[in-house]
Amino acid sequence: MDALKKGWFSELHNLWPGQSMSLEVEEVLHAEKTQFQDILIFQSKTYGRVLALDGVIQCTDRDECSYQEMMAHLPLCSHPNPSKVLVVGGGDGGVVREVAKHSCVEEIHLCEIDQRVVELSKQYLPQLSCGFSDSRVAVHYQDGAEFMTQHPSQFDVIITDSSDPIGPAECLFEQPYYEKMKKALRPGGVLCAQGECIWLDLELIQRVAQHSRAMFPVVRFAFSSVPTYPCGTIGYLLASTNEATVFESPVRVLSESQVELMNLNFYNSDIHRASFALPQFVKKVLQPTS
């Protein structure tokens, strides 16, 4: 609540010093401190409903489509037959909603450490949480790394929809977590993890990419625009256990009619390919020299 002053919410954090995203608030819908984090949900003037965790914006009605769709469809369209999918984090339900749009998916497991995020999203964020009603979805309230240890070689796709690398999400950017993901994937499995911002976190992104390359034969980085995220962009770290995977060319290409049928607002196969085109300053740091 300290971020709310004079009718405005300001995203103040030392992860992005000297800058702040602010939204005008019409109404605070819910504020709560759980054992894991501070949860704030409010109605904004221009971006609809907003979910913030520990003072950091996680999603808004207006621009959530970019992040949720890219997090789900980049990896799912890079796997020839994703039948069993694990989502770690993402208690708002947005990624689950998008995964459920793929009829080939038979099981969707969501592993969320904070049960209140799921409960409050169902109450206040129906646009995001509607996917929880799908009969293929199973929700597990536990640590994602622990869950994967208990389910080796089980998943075709693992999506880590994490918040920023502070508090409960810090471990999700470290090498031991990626080792657990690899062990939980089936042969030919694919992962996608929230990859932070190229303008603020390039050193962290480089570190994660390096330890991923030590474990996976194919590792790539993509990014898209999300206006309410720091600097207006967010990254996606993708890796595959199949050395023949070419993330830049989706193996499952969505036709225009499929895009319409799936009610996609951001993702399409052209955006998929374009998201891997990196600015020169990022290429110098991330692309392998070989």
N, C-alpha and C positions, 0 to 999 in steps of 0.2 A: 504493500500500500504506500510505501515511501515514494514510489515512482509516480504517484498520482498527485498532481498539484494544479490548482486553478482550472480544473476540468480537462486536463491533458494527462495522458500516460506517456512517460518518457523512458525509453529503454537505456538505462544508465548501467554500464558495466566496464570493468577494467579489461575485458577481452577486446574491446574496441575503444581505446582511449581517445578522448578528444572529439568524439562524435556521438550522436544519439538520434534514434528514430522516435518520433513523437506522433501520437494519434489523439485527436480530440474525442473525449469520452462523453457519451450521452447518458449511460447508466452502468453502474457496477452491478453485475448479475450475481457474482459469487466471489468470495475471497476466503481462503482457507490455508492453514499450515498443516501439512501431513507430516508423518515421521520422516519423509524423504525430501520434501520440497514445499515451497510456497506456490499455491495455485490461484490464479486470478483470471476470471472470465468477465469481459465487459462488452457492452454494445458501443461500437465506435460510430462516429458520424459518417465516415466515408468508406470504411472497410468491413462493415457488418460486425458480426461477433468475433471476438478475439480471445485466444487462449494464450496466457503467458505463464511460464514456469520459472520461479526464482527471478522474476522481473525481466525475463527474456521472451519475446514473442515466438510462439511455436507455430501458430497458424491463424489466418483470418478468413472469413467467408469469401472475400473478394479475390484473393490470390493463392489460396491453398491448392488450386488445381495444378499449378506448375510443379510444386514440390511433390505432392502425392502421386500425380500421374507419372512423373519422371522416375521417382523412387521405385515404383512398381513395374512400369512397362519397359524401362531400359533392361533390367535383368530378365523379365519374363519373355520378352521378345528376342532375347539373345540365347534362349534355351529351346531346343527343338520340341520338348514335350514336358513342361513343368507340371507335374501332377501333385506334388507335395511341397508346400511352401511354409516357411517359418518367418514370421515378422517379430523382431525383437524391439521392444519399445513401441512407439506409435499407438499409445493408449487412446488417442483421440479417434482412432478408427479409420482415418483417411486412406492409409496404404491398404488396409484390409478391404475397404470398399473397392479400390482399384483392382486388387488381385482377384477379387470375386467376379470381375467382369470377364475373366478368361474361363471359358467353359471346360477347357482341358484340365483345369486344376480341380483335384478331387478332395484335398484336405488343406485347410488354412489354419495354422497354429499361431496365435499371438501370445507372446511372452512379455508381460508388463509387470514391473516391480511395484508400481503404485496403483492399487485398485481404485483409488478415488479418482484418478484421471479418467478411467473408463466410465465409472459411474456418473461423473459430472459431465462428460462428453455426451453420454446418452441423454442426459437431462437438458443440457443447454446447446449442444452442437449436433442437431439431428442431421444436418447436411453432411457431416463427416462420419458420424457413428452409425449410419444406416446399414453399413455392411455387417455389423455384428449380428443382425437378424438372419444372415445366411446360414443354412443348416450345415455347411461345410466348415464353419468357423468354430474353433475351440480356443478358449481363453485360459491362460495359465498365469497365475499371479506368483511369480517367482523370479529370481535372478536369471537373466538370459544365458549367461555363461554356464551356470549350473545346469540349466535345462538342457543345453546342447551336450554337455558331458554325459547326461543320462540317456541321450538319444543319438548314438553314433551312427553314421552312414544312413541317415533317415530322410534327408531333404534334397530336393532338386534345386531349390532356390532358397537362399537365406537373405533377408532384407533387414538391415539394422537401421531403424528409424530413430536415431538417438538425438538427444539435445546436445548442447555444446559440451566440450570436454572439461566440465567442472562438476563437482558433486557426484551424484550416483552414476552419471554417464562417463566419467573420466576414464574408467577402465576399458570402455568400448573402443578406444582409439589405440590401445596398446597391443603389442605382439601376442601375448598369451591368449587374448580374446580371439584374434584372427586364427591362431592355431586350433582353437576349439571349433570355430566355424568350419575350418577345413575338415576336421574329423567328423563333423556332423553332416557334411555334404555327401551325397551319393556320387559315384563315378560320373564325371561330366557335369558336376554341379557348378552353379554360378552363385556369386554373392554380390550384393550391392550395399554399400554403407554410406551414410551421410558424410560428406567430404569437406565440410566447412567452406570458407570463403577464400578465393584466390588472392584477394586484395589485402587480407588480414592474416591469413593462416598458412602461407605458402611453406614455411619451414615445417609446420606440423604435417601438412599434406605430403611433403617430400619424405618425411620420416615414416609415415604410414605406408606410402607407396613402396619405399625401400624394403621394409620388413615383409610386405605382401609379396614382392617379387622373389623373396627368398623362399617362399612357400608355394606360389602358384606360377604356372608357366605363362599365363596371360594376365596382365594387370593393366587397366586403363582408367583414365580420369575424364569425366565429363562435367559440364556445368550448365545451369540455366538461370534465367532471371526470376527473382521473387522479390517484388518491391519492398516488402516489409522485413526482409532479412538484412543483416548488416551489409552495407555497400550494394544491396540490391541483387546479389547473386548467391548461389549455393552450389556446392560441388557434390559429385557422386563418384565414389571409388568402387570400381567393378573388378572382379577377379573370377577366373574360371580354372577348374581342374583339368579342362580339356584344352590341350595345346592348339587345337584347330579352331578354337573360338575366335571370331573376328567381331568384336563388339561394335565396331563402326558400321557394320552391315548387318542389320537385324535378320536373323534366320527365319523369324515369323513376321512377315511384312503385313501391316494392317491396310486394307483397302479403304477408300473413302467411305464406302457404305458401312464398313466395320467401325470406323472411327465415329460415325454418326450413331450407329446402333449402341455403341459403348458409352455414348454421351461424353466424349472426351472434349475438353476445352483447351488443352495445351498440347498434349502429346500427339504426334503423328510420326510416320516413318521418316519423313524429311527432317523433322526436329531431332529424332533419334540420331541420325547420321551427323547433323550439324553440331550437336552438343559436344562432340569429341574434337571439334576444331578449336585448338587452344591458342590464346594470345602468345606472342613470341616470348614474353618474359616468363610465362608458365612453361612453355615447351623447353626452354633452356634448363629449367630445374627438374622437370618431371620425366621427360622422354629419355629412354635409355640411349646410350651413346652408340650401341651396336646397331 
